[in-house]
C-alpha cells in the first residue's frame, strides 16, 4: 500500500467549488482498481484547508490515477483555486496490515 496525504489550501471563497470538484474526483477515483480509499477532508479550524487522503494498492497506481479523465478534470478545475501549491506527502502503511484495507 502507498498512502498519500495531499495538503491543499484554497483561496477564500473557493471552498465550495473546490469541494464539489474534489468530491467528483473522489467518487470516480474509488472506482479505479488501484485505489483502496480516496477521502476528502476539511480542516475544522480553517475551512480553506483540505487534505486528500489517497490509499493506493501498489506503487504504480498513482501514475495510473493521474492518467484518468476525472483526475485531469479535477486538476484543471482547481488549478486557479489554490492559495499555495498543493503538497503531497507519501506514507508507508504499518497498521493495519494491507489485508485490513
C-alpha positions in Angstrom: 0.0 0.0 0.0 1.0 3.6 -0.7 -0.7 6.3 1.2 -0.6 9.9 0.1 -1.9 12.9 2.0 -2.3 15.8 -0.4 -2.4 19.1 1.6 -4.4 21.8 -0.2 -5.1 25.4 0.8 -7.6 27.2 -1.4 -8.3 30.9 -1.8 -11.1 32.2 0.4 -14.4 32.0 -1.5 -13.3 28.9 -3.5 -14.1 26.3 -0.8 -17.4 25.2 -2.2 -16.2 24.9 -5.8 -13.1 23.0 -4.6 -15.1 20.6 -2.6 -17.5 20.0 -5.4 -14.7 19.2 -7.9 -12.8 17.1 -5.3 -15.9 15.0 -4.4 -16.5 14.3 -8.1 -12.9 13.2 -8.5 -13.0 11.1 -5.3 -16.2 9.3 -6.4 -14.6 8.3 -9.6 -11.2 7.5 -8.1 -12.6 4.9 -5.7 -13.8 3.0 -8.8 -10.2 2.6 -10.0 -8.8 -0.9 -9.3 -5.6 0.5 -7.9 -7.4 2.8 -5.4 -8.3 1.4 -1.9 -9.6 4.7 -0.5 -9.9 8.3 -1.5 -11.0 10.5 1.3 -11.7 14.3 1.1 -11.2 16.0 4.5 -11.6 19.7 5.5 -9.9 21.3 8.5 -12.4 22.3 11.1 -10.4 25.4 12.3 -9.8 26.7 8.7 -12.3 25.8 6.0 -9.8 26.8 3.3 -7.6 23.9 4.1 -8.2 20.4 2.8 -6.4 17.0 2.8 -7.0 14.4 0.2 -6.2 11.0 1.7 -5.4 8.6 -1.1 -4.6 4.9 -0.5 -3.2 3.1 -3.4 -2.9 -0.7 -3.7 0.6 -0.6 -5.4 3.3 1.9 -6.3 2.1 2.2 -9.9 -1.5 3.1 -9.1 -0.9 6.9 -8.5 0.6 7.2 -12.0 -2.4 5.3 -13.5 -4.7 7.6 -11.4 -3.1 10.7 -13.0 -3.9 9.3 -16.5 -7.7 9.3 -15.9 -10.1 11.8 -17.3 -11.6 12.6 -13.9 -8.1 13.4 -12.4 -7.4 15.8 -15.4 -10.8 17.4 -15.0 -10.1 17.9 -11.2 -6.6 19.2 -11.8 -7.7 21.8 -14.4 -10.8 22.8 -12.4 -8.9 23.5 -9.2 -5.7 25.0 -10.6 -6.7 28.6 -10.1 -8.3 27.9 -6.7 -5.0 27.1 -5.0 -3.8 29.8 -2.5 -0.4 27.9 -2.4 0.8 24.9 -4.4 -0.6 21.6 -3.1 1.8 19.3 -1.2 1.7 15.5 -1.4 3.3 13.5 1.4 3.8 9.8 0.9 3.5 7.3 3.7 4.1 3.6 4.1 1.3 1.5 5.7 2.3 0.0 9.1 -1.0 -0.9 10.7 -3.4 -2.4 10.0 -1.7 -4.7 7.5 -2.7 -4.4 3.9 -5.4 -7.0 4.3 -7.3 -4.6 6.5 -8.0 -2.3 3.5 
